Each structure stands twice: as C-alpha cells, then as structure tokens.
Amino acid sequence: MVQTSSPELRETGADHRPPPAPEYSSWISRDRSTDAAAMAMRQEAAELVERVLEHYRNNTTHEADGQWTEPVANYLDADRWQREMDAVHRTVPLPLAMSAELPGPNTYKALDVLGVPVLITRDRQGAVHAMINACRHRGAKLIEPGCGVSKRLTCPYHSWSYDLTGELRGVYAEKTFGDVPRTGRGLVRLPAGERAGIVFVSLDPAAEPDLDAWLGDLQPLLEGLRLADCHHYSTKELTSPNWKVTLDGYLETYHFASLHPKTVFETNLSNMMAHDTWGPHQRIAPALRPIAQAVELPPEQRDPGECVGAIYWLYPGLAIAGGWRNKIAVSLVLPRTATESVTQQIILLREPAVTEEERHVADTFGEWFYEVVRDEDYATTYGVQQGLAALNGTDFVFGRNEPGLQHFHRTVHEHLDSRAAR
C-alpha cells in the first residue's frame, strides 16, 4: 500500500512535535561476508571514517574549489524543465525500484514517471522486466500504482491478460472478437536491468543502456551494501516542489543545525561531511555524533555505522540513507511538472519485522523520516518554490561547503549541453 500526502495535509502549529527519533543500530560492523564486494565496502568505509574524523578534529568539511551560481530562472523556466526531462529523465537509465520491492517470482511495481505508466515485473524465473502499463487492446491501465503479487496481468476493461514478461496470453471472447496474433501484441517493453539491489528502467524503448558503465566504480560499493538481501517494509509518497528545488535539500548538510535542531541535528553534526563522486553519482557522508567518542578509539574499534551517515545518491534522483545500518530509508524523487514532483519514501530492513515490537520499531523509523521530510524539508522547499518568481532575474549561490549541489547542477548542465550539441 502506498500512502500519500500533500503539503495542504501537514500538521502545523506550535504544539506539533515530530515522532521520537528512531534508534539506530550498525549493520556494517556485524557483516561478516567475505566476498570481494563486501570486503571492499568495509575497507572503503573504514577509510571514509578516517576522512570524516579529520574534519571533526579540525572543525572543517569537504569544500569545492569555489562557489557556484545558478540562475533562479533555471528553476522557473517551463521550457528548460522540458529540456531537462528530455536530456535527463527520458535519456538516462532511471533507478525506479529497489530489488526488495519485487522480492520473488510473479511480483511487480507500478508507478507513473513523467506521465508514462511504468510497470516493473519479476517473472517466474526471477528475471526483471519493464513495460508500458497499458493494455494493447484499448490502452487501459493494467495495474494501479504500488507493489504486489500476480501470476497474470489482467486488464480491468476487457480482460485481456498478459504474463509477467508482458506477453499476451488471453483474449476474452476471442471467438466473437476475432483471432488476435500473440506475436507483436504484447505490452510495449522498456529497457530494464538490475544491479546491486536496484532496478533501472529507460523510458526510451529503443535505448540500450550499459548499466555497468553508468554506475562505474560506484557499483562494487553498492553491491557491498547488499540491498538486494533487504526486506521491503513500507512505501509512502509525498508531493514536493520542482525536482531541483527538492533535490537541493538532499545534497548538503549545511542546513542540519538551523532547519532540523530537534530532529536530524540530534544525531548528525551540521556542516561536516566527506564528499565523493562517481560520474554523475555522488555520496555525502555526514559526521554522526558518536564520532566524538570514536576519535579516542584505535581505528579497528571505530564502527563506521556509528560514526558516519553515508548517503549514496544515484543521478538523477535516488538517495539511499542508512546503508550501513539495519534500517534504510530510500528516497526516489520523480518530476511531474515544472513546479511539482513526487517523492517515494521506501523503507528497507535488514531483517523482516515479524513481532509486534519489531513492527513498532519499523513504524517509528518510517514515521520519523516521513514527518521530518514533510514538515521541515518540504515545508521549507515549498517556501522556496513560492519565492522563485519574485527572485527571477537573480541567482542562487552555492558555497564551497555545498559540493553536492555544485556537482548535481553541473551534471544537469552537461546533459543539456550534450543534447543541444547533437
């Protein structure tokens, strides 16, 4: 079940308080896997802790070479937004699902992406497919958005049915309808692939994406997170403003103390992080408060999951927070229009929540994450959205301490320039 929220539904007022902060527990320190990806991930995590510790000792953060200015018009211009969609979202492989959302044979995830009804399935052999979620008879939507299990995809309009690979298998009353050749009448396929517990889909049916090249050297680190072994607990949706206004809030830690004094700032230090990039992708690694005690420990006793809150960010809009912990919050930001996007919050668990207490803990984690993003982050970014028109003709400035923002906007510019040069 996907729960939704809009900004009009937010609870406001001085009496409103976020749910209690969740308790975190490290997973990476307990992982004993000996495969190459796991060992490389743990080694890289230990090195990352040392880098963040150096920032802690010196009260510094990762800095870009200089500042970056971005014209406000680039957030406002509807024509530019359309060019961004064509150059980015309709061109690159999009991370649209976590493998855990399709946990076994005959499972599916349906969602709308830029007005395209996308259906992702796992067939009975376990292979992943993607297709247009529209019947080839008269175009009706086969499956409503969400995740589920089904051996057949049956159109609610006239009961044409398809298997999980998209092949047409049944035509209701074919004797009177007339023969329908099965070849060529299957669902329209979209290129899809699965890497490191993430399902990628291209909106261009003719695309031939090379996912290994797209992820590059980041792929082994993602594989080490073992996201494919996690359990999907819940998905909630929030409406959010323009996709870049929304994503700007995910890519820096500069705002933790001011915007999240009673929530995120209670567990994370503000304006203190390491930063890495892999092609268009990146990772911000905020310092967590236990780093104050870890600084006195020998390196082998420092727990990366307690010291660093690494957030892996896959272009153009998937953030994986808590990948070194037992509970993981994934944010998938998808544009809708020039002024609106939708965010799916996907909660993954290392172990299934079976008991009432385990479900309560998982619910508390999901509720905290949901309300903080809705009532603090998105309440603020909606304010940004409202002020854009009045600021048209000016620019925003991204500081040296905001390298993630700089990298993101630079990458968008590069995609626009590359498409314009064709």
Solvent accessible surface area in square Angstrom, and as a share of the most:
residue,aa,sasa,rsa
1,M,200,0.89
2,V,36,0.21
3,Q,100,0.45
4,T,96,0.56
5,S,9,0.06
6,S,32,0.21
7,P,29,0.18
8,E,142,0.64
9,L,123,0.61
10,R,55,0.20
11,E,111,0.50
12,T,113,0.66
13,G,58,0.55
14,A,92,0.72
15,D,136,0.71
16,H,42,0.19
17,R,170,0.62
18,P,40,0.25
19,P,23,0.15
20,P,102,0.64
21,A,42,0.33
22,P,11,0.07
23,E,151,0.68
24,Y,65,0.25
25,S,40,0.26
26,S,1,0.01
27,W,30,0.11
28,I,4,0.02
29,S,43,0.28
30,R,148,0.54
31,D,13,0.07
32,R,176,0.64
33,S,27,0.17
34,T,113,0.66
35,D,59,0.31
36,A,86,0.67
37,A,18,0.14
38,A,0,0.00
39,M,106,0.47
40,A,47,0.36
41,M,2,0.01
42,R,63,0.23
43,Q,108,0.48
44,E,38,0.17
45,A,0,0.00
46,A,47,0.37
47,E,89,0.40
48,L,1,0.01
49,V,3,0.01
50,E,65,0.29
51,R,88,0.32
52,V,0,0.00
53,L,0,0.00
54,E,88,0.40
55,H,33,0.15
56,Y,68,0.26
57,R,114,0.42
58,N,84,0.43
59,N,125,0.64
60,T,57,0.33
61,T,13,0.08
62,H,57,0.25
63,E,85,0.38
64,A,24,0.18
65,D,155,0.80
66,G,30,0.28
67,Q,124,0.55
68,W,55,0.19
69,T,79,0.46
70,E,1,0.00
71,P,60,0.38
72,V,0,0.00
73,A,40,0.31
74,N,20,0.10
75,Y,5,0.02
76,L,55,0.28
77,D,60,0.31
78,A,61,0.48
79,D,100,0.52
80,R,26,0.09
81,W,29,0.10
82,Q,78,0.35
83,R,119,0.43
84,E,1,0.01
85,M,1,0.00
86,D,38,0.20
87,A,3,0.02
88,V,0,0.00
89,H,1,0.01
90,R,87,0.32
91,T,47,0.27
92,V,7,0.04
93,P,12,0.08
94,L,1,0.01
95,P,3,0.02
96,L,1,0.00
97,A,2,0.01
98,M,1,0.01
99,S,7,0.05
100,A,5,0.04
101,E,4,0.02
102,L,1,0.00
103,P,107,0.67
104,G,18,0.17
105,P,74,0.47
106,N,26,0.14
107,T,6,0.04
108,Y,30,0.11
109,K,3,0.01
110,A,1,0.01
111,L,4,0.02
112,D,67,0.35
113,V,0,0.00
114,L,18,0.09
115,G,71,0.68
116,V,28,0.16
117,P,32,0.20
118,V,0,0.00
119,L,0,0.00
120,I,0,0.00
121,T,0,0.00
122,R,26,0.09
123,D,10,0.05
124,R,183,0.67
125,Q,140,0.62
126,G,29,0.28
127,A,48,0.37
128,V,23,0.13
129,H,36,0.16
130,A,2,0.01
131,M,0,0.00
132,I,36,0.18
133,N,3,0.02
134,A,23,0.18
135,C,5,0.03
136,R,74,0.27
137,H,44,0.20
138,R,146,0.53
139,G,44,0.43
140,A,22,0.17
141,K,66,0.28
142,L,11,0.05
143,I,27,0.13
144,E,124,0.56
145,P,65,0.41
146,G,12,0.12
147,C,45,0.27
148,G,21,0.20
149,V,113,0.65
150,S,30,0.20
151,K,158,0.67
152,R,116,0.42
153,L,0,0.00
154,T,68,0.39
155,C,1,0.01
156,P,104,0.65
157,Y,118,0.45
158,H,59,0.26
159,S,56,0.36
160,W,9,0.03
161,S,13,0.09
162,Y,0,0.00
163,D,23,0.12
164,L,5,0.02
165,T,33,0.19
166,G,0,0.00
167,E,62,0.28
168,L,1,0.01
169,R,121,0.44
170,G,19,0.18
171,V,17,0.10
172,Y,152,0.58
173,A,49,0.38
174,E,43,0.19
175,K,198,0.84
176,T,121,0.70
177,F,106,0.44
178,G,30,0.29
179,D,134,0.70
180,V,14,0.08
181,P,96,0.60
182,R,87,0.32
183,T,127,0.74
184,G,61,0.58
185,R,101,0.37
186,G,12,0.12
187,L,6,0.03
188,V,61,0.35
189,R,103,0.38
190,L,7,0.04
191,P,25,0.16
192,A,39,0.30
193,G,15,0.14
194,E,55,0.25
195,R,75,0.27
196,A,18,0.14
197,G,4,0.03
198,I,0,0.00
199,V,0,0.00
200,F,2,0.01
201,V,0,0.00
202,S,1,0.01
203,L,16,0.08
204,D,59,0.31
205,P,79,0.50
206,A,84,0.65
207,A,25,0.20
208,E,164,0.74
209,P,48,0.30
210,D,87,0.45
211,L,10,0.05
212,D,73,0.38
213,A,74,0.57
214,W,44,0.16
215,L,2,0.01
216,G,38,0.36
217,D,117,0.61
218,L,0,0.00
219,Q,25,0.11
220,P,59,0.37
221,L,15,0.08
222,L,0,0.00
223,E,67,0.30
224,G,1,0.01
225,L,0,0.00
226,R,68,0.25
227,L,1,0.01
228,A,60,0.46
229,D,91,0.47
230,C,8,0.05
231,H,76,0.34
232,H,56,0.25
233,Y,62,0.24
234,S,31,0.20
235,T,7,0.04
236,K,31,0.13
237,E,24,0.11
238,L,3,0.01
239,T,25,0.14
240,S,0,0.00
241,P,0,0.00
242,N,2,0.01
243,W,1,0.00
244,K,1,0.00
245,V,4,0.02
246,T,1,0.01
247,L,2,0.01
248,D,23,0.12
249,G,24,0.23
250,Y,39,0.15
251,L,1,0.01
252,E,18,0.08
253,T,3,0.02
254,Y,123,0.47
255,H,29,0.13
256,F,18,0.07
257,A,42,0.32
258,S,95,0.61
259,L,49,0.25
260,H,3,0.01
261,P,66,0.42
262,K,149,0.63
263,T,1,0.00
264,V,23,0.13
265,F,60,0.25
266,E,89,0.40
267,T,32,0.19
268,N,20,0.10
269,L,27,0.14
270,S,27,0.17
271,N,56,0.29
272,M,13,0.06
273,M,1,0.00
274,A,1,0.00
275,H,13,0.06
276,D,33,0.17
277,T,60,0.35
278,W,42,0.15
279,G,57,0.55
280,P,23,0.14
281,H,1,0.00
282,Q,0,0.00
283,R,0,0.00
284,I,4,0.02
285,A,0,0.00
286,P,1,0.01
287,A,0,0.00
288,L,4,0.02
289,R,90,0.33
290,P,53,0.34
291,I,0,0.00
292,A,37,0.29
293,Q,122,0.54
294,A,6,0.05
295,V,30,0.17
296,E,144,0.65
297,L,69,0.35
298,P,52,0.33
299,P,87,0.55
300,E,140,0.63
301,Q,109,0.49
302,R,29,0.11
303,D,30,0.16
304,P,16,0.10
305,G,3,0.03
306,E,66,0.30
307,C,2,0.01
308,V,2,0.01
309,G,11,0.11
310,A,4,0.03
311,I,33,0.17
312,Y,1,0.00
313,W,3,0.01
314,L,0,0.00
315,Y,1,0.00
316,P,4,0.02
317,G,3,0.03
318,L,2,0.01
319,A,7,0.05
320,I,0,0.00
321,A,28,0.22
322,G,12,0.11
323,G,1,0.01
324,W,6,0.02
325,R,28,0.10
326,N,45,0.23
327,K,22,0.09
328,I,0,0.00
329,A,4,0.03
330,V,0,0.00
331,S,2,0.02
332,L,3,0.02
333,V,4,0.02
334,L,7,0.03
335,P,1,0.01
336,R,109,0.40
337,T,68,0.39
338,A,17,0.13
339,T,83,0.48
340,E,60,0.27
341,S,0,0.00
342,V,11,0.06
343,T,0,0.00
344,Q,8,0.04
345,Q,4,0.02
346,I,1,0.00
347,I,5,0.03
348,L,0,0.00
349,L,11,0.06
350,R,24,0.09
351,E,128,0.57
352,P,59,0.37
353,A,22,0.17
354,V,100,0.58
355,T,70,0.40
356,E,139,0.62
357,E,110,0.49
358,E,76,0.34
359,R,106,0.39
360,H,111,0.49
361,V,58,0.33
362,A,2,0.02
363,D,60,0.31
364,T,24,0.14
365,F,8,0.03
366,G,7,0.07
367,E,76,0.34
368,W,17,0.06
369,F,29,0.12
370,Y,22,0.08
371,E,39,0.17
372,V,4,0.02
373,V,10,0.05
374,R,30,0.11
375,D,30,0.16
376,E,34,0.15
377,D,26,0.13
378,Y,4,0.01
379,A,33,0.26
380,T,60,0.35
381,T,15,0.09
382,Y,35,0.13
383,G,38,0.37
384,V,59,0.34
385,Q,30,0.13
386,Q,147,0.66
387,G,25,0.24
388,L,0,0.00
389,A,73,0.57
390,A,95,0.74
391,L,80,0.40
392,N,87,0.44
393,G,75,0.72
394,T,73,0.42
395,D,76,0.39
396,F,51,0.21
397,V,86,0.49
398,F,11,0.05
399,G,17,0.16
400,R,117,0.43
401,N,29,0.15
402,E,16,0.07
403,P,8,0.05
404,G,0,0.00
405,L,7,0.04
406,Q,6,0.03
407,H,31,0.14
408,F,0,0.00
409,H,1,0.01
410,R,93,0.34
411,T,6,0.04
412,V,1,0.01
413,H,49,0.22
414,E,98,0.44
415,H,40,0.18
416,L,20,0.10
417,D,93,0.48
418,S,62,0.40
419,R,97,0.35
420,A,87,0.68
421,A,87,0.68
422,R,193,0.71
